[in-house]
Structure formats: C-alpha cells, structure tokens
Amino acid sequence: MKAIYLKRTFVTTWFLILFAAVLFSAPSKVMVVGWDGAVPEMVKEFAAEGRMPTISWMMENGNFAYEGGLPVVVANTNASWPSVITGSFPGTHGITNNSFHYSGTPITASQYGGPHTLQAESFAVVAELEGYRTAVLGGPWASWPANDAGLTGPNMGWGNWHSKTTVISNYDIEGAVLFPFLFMDYYKVELVDAEMQKIHQTRLNSYSHPLTFAMKIPTYHGEDFVSNLLIVDTTDDSIVNYDLLASVDSEWSKVTGSIRVGEWLPLETRLPGGKRAGLYVKLLNLSDDAQQLRLFVSAMQSTQIFPEWLDTEMAEVLPIPINADRNAIIGGFVDEETFFESCLMEIEWYEKAYQYVIERTNPDVVFAWFWEIDEFAHRMFGFLDKESPVYSAEEYQRRYNMFRKVYQQLDKSTEALWNSFGGPEESNLFIVSDHGFVSYWRIANINERLARVGLYNSSDPSSSKAIAYSAGAATQIYINLIGREPTGVVSPDDYEAVQKEIIDALNSWIDENGAKVIAKAFTKEETKDIDLAGRSFSLFNEKSTGDVLAFAASPYQFDAATPGQIVTDAVPYFTGQHGYLFGTVPEMRGNIRTLFAVGGALIKPQVGLPDTVSLVDIAPTMAAILGIREPATADGLALTEILYEKELVGISD
C-alpha cells in the first residue's frame, strides 16, 4: 500500500513538474515586429473597419496604446530602433540621429547612425548569454555581419543589391527627370524586327511581326545581366495590336516568362559563385503600335542572411527579393500604382523570409522589421493633408486606400509570423513603430542659415565655427572647438557665446512667408532632460550629441536641402517626414507618436498602457517575460502591471 502511494506521489509530482514546465516555459517566447513609420490613428481606423484582425485581437485580448506611445528623442529610424532592442535612450546608445558627428573626428566627417555604432548592450545579446535562441531580422536591429553584433544568428541585414533600379523606354517620358541625387539608371532602346527563325524556335505566336531588344542591366560584379525580350501581338484580329512582352532564354529555344501591361515578371540569374539572384520587370506601357514601350526593372537582389548555410538554403527556396524603390517615382519615371505594388511585394517577400527563418531555427526571441509604411509615407503622406500644396480632393480616396492596403498587408504578415512563432497561446508579441508621420512641403537648409550669420563657410567647411548634421526634422550643430575637433577654430572661452549665437540664429529664423522655421532648440546640456508629456528623455552623449539640438517646425524639414539656398519647396514625391519633437506638430499635419501594442500568453488583457509608455520600455518588459536580466544600459521601465505572475506550481505530499 505504501509503495503504491509513493508511486502515485512520484507520478503526480513529475506530472505537475512537467505541467509547470510546459505552462511556464513555452509562453515565455517573445517577438517584436516593427512597423516602421506606422501612425497610431491610421491603425485604429483601419482596425475599426475590420481590416486589421491582428491589431483588433490586441485591442480585445492584449493592450493597445490608443493615444500612441511616446517616441524617443530623436524620433528618426536609426535612433529609435536601437532604443527598442537596448531599452536605452539615444543618448545612452549613442545613435543620436540618422546622421551625426563624432566629436574628436574631423569636423567635416559625418557618421551614419547604423547599429554598428551602438554603444549600449542589446537585449538579443543578453538573451543569447542567458541561453535563449534569437533571430534578429532586419537592418536597423544589429550590425552586419551578425558576429560583429555579438550574435550567433540567425540574422538578416538590409539585403544584397547587385544593380540599380532601371527604367527603359523607346520614347521620351514626359515630365521625367533623372535628378543627380537619384540612385537609378534610365536608358532608351530601339525595337527591331525579330528573326522569324528564332521566333519559330520559341513556339511563340504573333499576329504582327514580332519586335525585340536586348535588355542590359549593369551589375556591381562587372558582368551585365542580359535578357532577350520580345514584343508580340496575340490578338488574331488583322490589326496591329502589340499586347505581350515575353522573355526568352539565351539560345532562343523557349519562352521563360511573359507579361501584359501592369504585370510583373521575375527574372532569375546566378551570381559569380553560383548564388541565385534576380530582378523584376513590370510592363508599364505598350501602345498598340509599339511606338511607346516602357519598363520598370527592379534592382537585382539576393538574400543576406547569417549563418551562411541558411543564406544558401533560403536563396534557393524563396522568391526573388524586391524592394520598394523610391527613385523612379521621385523622378517621374513610374506611376504611384507601381510604387505601391512594389511596397506590397516587398512586405510579402519579407513575410516569407522571416517565416522561413522562424520555422527553420525555432528561436525563443525574435526581432522582425518591416520598413514599407515608412517608405510609402515619405512619398505619399503629404497627399492626405488638405493644406498641402500637393493635396488633390479628386485623388484623396484612391491614395488613402493605398495606405489602407499597405497597413492591411502588414497586419496579415504579422499574423503569419506570430502563428509560425506559436501564436498567442505559446508566445508574446509586441507590435510597434519607431515614429509616426508628418506632412511637409518646405526644405530648410541649416548650414546655409549658419553661413548667413557668419558661422559656416561652404567653400572651406573645416574652417567653419559650426557645422550642422541633419536628418528629417532634427538637426545637431557641432561647434568647431579648439582642443576637441582636429581643425578647431573656436576657443573654449568663446564656446557659450557661439552656442548662444547659433540658438539665436535658429530661433529668429523666419521664412519669407512669415512662418517660423524652427520649433525648438536645446543646448547640449539641456538634452540630458527633455520633457515629453511629463516623462524625461535624454539625447546627451558626450561623443555624438551636438552642441545645439534643434527641431523643424511644420511644414519644414531638413533633408534634401539645395546648396546655397536657404529654403526651397519639397522635391516631387517627398511629402512626409519624421524627426519632429513631440508636442510641436499641429494635429492636421500628422502625429509623431508611435504604434504600441502587446499581447500573448503572459499578457493580461486590457490592463491599459500608461500614457507615457515608450519604446525604451520594450526590452525591460521582454526581460521580465523571460525572467532574465535587462540590458545593463537600459533606461526604460518593465511594464510588469500587464504581465501575469509566473508563479511556481506548489508540490505537496
């Protein structure tokens, strides 16, 4: 009898231990999905329409910041995502803007604010040290290659590009301008009659004499990518009516693909070394007589994944990558629909890639990043502002519907990733953006403003008293200080006077239309404590923070300034921006607050998030979910009030 009792007790005890292990280990998995540039108001509206079931689930079963989360200072991409993965302010992790300067380096040297410059501890590194498997997926999370970030992988970077975007036509495209700042190619071709013998080999029928040309795309590895393209007439109506573009192999033995106007065609190739890569061709225009042919050709791309075995594997099984390219639409070479479609295609590709990594490697911690809302909003957000010069009431609904579909696709892709990760029953999910978006239509040139008050010398910048490094609506101005900068010209005794001169020049800056250009300026010392809605944020970093920090007033921003001109109109299809200081943007212009939603197995439903919740709170909360330490440099707070307590199951005899 005693033996039976002991046996039952032993079995019961081990059952409870196993039950506890299942109950309290699997749900500890945690994933962050970043929607770069997502605006909380749009998310709420589209969810209310029933178009975003993942967000709707979060609202009902998790926690959603209805007013949005507080952005960090500066609210730009490269400063914000590191704050998510480290839990630290930009002043702590050192990436104080997308572009900045390191004091002590030549005053003319800018620093790109990528994760390779991170000065803080990453939560992904902490998780790996604690024995958890991680997957860090997307460029802004960690430096490339992964071992430089202290990670074992898997890791996905920004992607591999092997050519520029290209537009090809056989006629002059009205209104198109190949601006010098565009990173793309454009060339014209002449269509010639195809040899009928070759056409017969392809078994392709054409009721008008087929036309052909060789599409040549220069690549970064030296050898052009060449594809033979045919223009054919598939309509048996005794009328010249070209309607199909077909690609054929190099031997003219078979058709490898075909498209009609508005359709996309993937073309594959092998890089030196054998890796699979490719590009997409969209037939933008083909007149019946073929006098007007226009193609959009995406950049040739391949996967960029660590470790190498996974990259090799995924390069073979995934579709060809594509990116939402801004250049062709800015130059007027393609229509809005083409740019919009490329955004959706890119989201779908990253969904497949991230899903493959998750299912193949079974990580416990995932950081995944989608940037397509940001790219789309930079081009199109101003078209939604009734006060913007680019606004059109007739086009508003069509354009707004494109935003709706981009957000909807991201919700769908996020759901797919979460299901691959275990879903809400087995894991926990944060959905966040790094900033919102603001409409703008004027570009302010900070260095030109400094030049006009005698502080900046454009002909010899190293002799300037001060130089500005800007991104978006935020700028940092660095004083060329003797003893700190290699070519210093300002005495330490004059530091405060020059600093005041800069701030006075910014605060007194009035555009020709009577509007203030600058919303707010801070001294370097003041960046230690910047108040946002009652919460203190820091941008202070001894090495990378400017001696003056300033923010543009809407509708101004600082990117793409024209040398020698102090204020200019925005360039085409660059209508939305971020980087503004929270609390300075009029409601009709947009919102700089962030999307912030969290839910899952260990998250209490509808507890509510504090009004001051911010990106820096994510890493500490992830640490609490996993039961491990926070990153050593974290400034944020764990949102313990939304977490179920992971109590031990009591065992008694």
HELIX and SHEET records of a PDB file:
HELIX    1   1 LYS A    2  SER A   25  1                                  24    
HELIX    2   2 ALA A   26  SER A   28  5                                   3    
HELIX    3   3 PRO A   40  ALA A   48  1                                   9    
HELIX    4   4 PRO A   53  ASN A   61  1                                   9    
HELIX    5   5 THR A   77  THR A   86  1                                  10    
HELIX    6   6 PRO A   90  HIS A   93  1                                   4    
HELIX    7   7 PRO A  115  THR A  117  5                                   3    
HELIX    8   8 PHE A  123  LEU A  129  1                                   7    
HELIX    9   9 ALA A  146  ALA A  149  5                                   4    
HELIX   10  10 MET A  196  THR A  202  1                                   7    
HELIX   11  11 GLU A  308  VAL A  317  1                                  10    
HELIX   12  12 ASN A  327  ILE A  330  1                                   4    
HELIX   13  13 GLU A  336  THR A  361  1                                  26    
HELIX   14  14 GLU A  372  MET A  380  1                                   9    
HELIX   15  15 PHE A  381  LEU A  384  5                                   4    
HELIX   16  16 ALA A  393  PHE A  421  1                                  29    
HELIX   17  17 GLY A  423  GLU A  426  1                                   4    
HELIX   18  18 ILE A  446  ARG A  452  1                                   7    
HELIX   19  19 PRO A  461  SER A  463  5                                   3    
HELIX   20  20 PRO A  492  ASP A  494  5                                   3    
HELIX   21  21 TYR A  495  ASN A  507  1                                  13    
HELIX   22  22 GLU A  525  LYS A  528  5                                   4    
HELIX   23  23 GLU A  587  ARG A  589  5                                   3    
HELIX   24  24 LEU A  615  ASP A  617  5                                   3    
HELIX   25  25 ILE A  618  LEU A  626  1                                   9    
HELIX   26  26 THR A  640  ILE A  642  5                                   3    
SHEET    1   A 8 ASN A  63  PHE A  64  0                                        
SHEET    2   A 8 PHE A 596  GLY A 600 -1                                        
SHEET    3   A 8 SER A 427  VAL A 432 -1                                        
SHEET    4   A 8 LYS A  29  TRP A  35  1                                        
SHEET    5   A 8 VAL A 365  PHE A 370  1                                        
SHEET    6   A 8 THR A 134  LEU A 137  1                                        
SHEET    7   A 8 ASN A 155  MET A 156  1                                        
SHEET    8   A 8 ILE A 305  PHE A 306 -1                                        
SHEET    1   B 2 SER A  99  PHE A 100  0                                        
SHEET    2   B 2 GLN A 111  TYR A 112 -1                                        
SHEET    1   C 2 ASN A 160  TRP A 161  0                                        
SHEET    2   C 2 GLN A 301  SER A 302 -1                                        
SHEET    1   D 5 MET A 184  LYS A 188  0                                        
SHEET    2   D 5 THR A 165  SER A 169  1                                        
SHEET    3   D 5 LEU A 293  VAL A 297 -1                                        
SHEET    4   D 5 ARG A 276  LEU A 286 -1                                        
SHEET    5   D 5 TRP A 264  ARG A 270 -1                                        
SHEET    1   E 5 VAL A 192  ASP A 193  0                                        
SHEET    2   E 5 LEU A 211  ILE A 217 -1                                        
SHEET    3   E 5 PHE A 225  VAL A 232 -1                                        
SHEET    4   E 5 LEU A 244  VAL A 248 -1                                        
SHEET    5   E 5 VAL A 255  ILE A 259 -1                                        
SHEET    1   F 3 GLY A 576  GLN A 577  0                                        
SHEET    2   F 3 PHE A 437  SER A 439 -1                                        
SHEET    3   F 3 GLY A 590  ASN A 591 -1                                        
SHEET    1   G 3 TYR A 556  GLN A 557  0                                        
SHEET    2   G 3 ARG A 442  ALA A 444  1                                        
SHEET    3   G 3 VAL A 567  ASP A 569 -1                                        
SHEET    1   H 4 ALA A 466  ALA A 471  0                                        
SHEET    2   H 4 ALA A 474  ILE A 479 -1                                        
SHEET    3   H 4 VAL A 548  ALA A 552 -1                                        
SHEET    4   H 4 ILE A 518  THR A 523 -1                                        
SHEET    1   I 2 ILE A 530  LEU A 532  0                                        
SHEET    2   I 2 ARG A 535  PHE A 537 -1                                        
END                                                                             
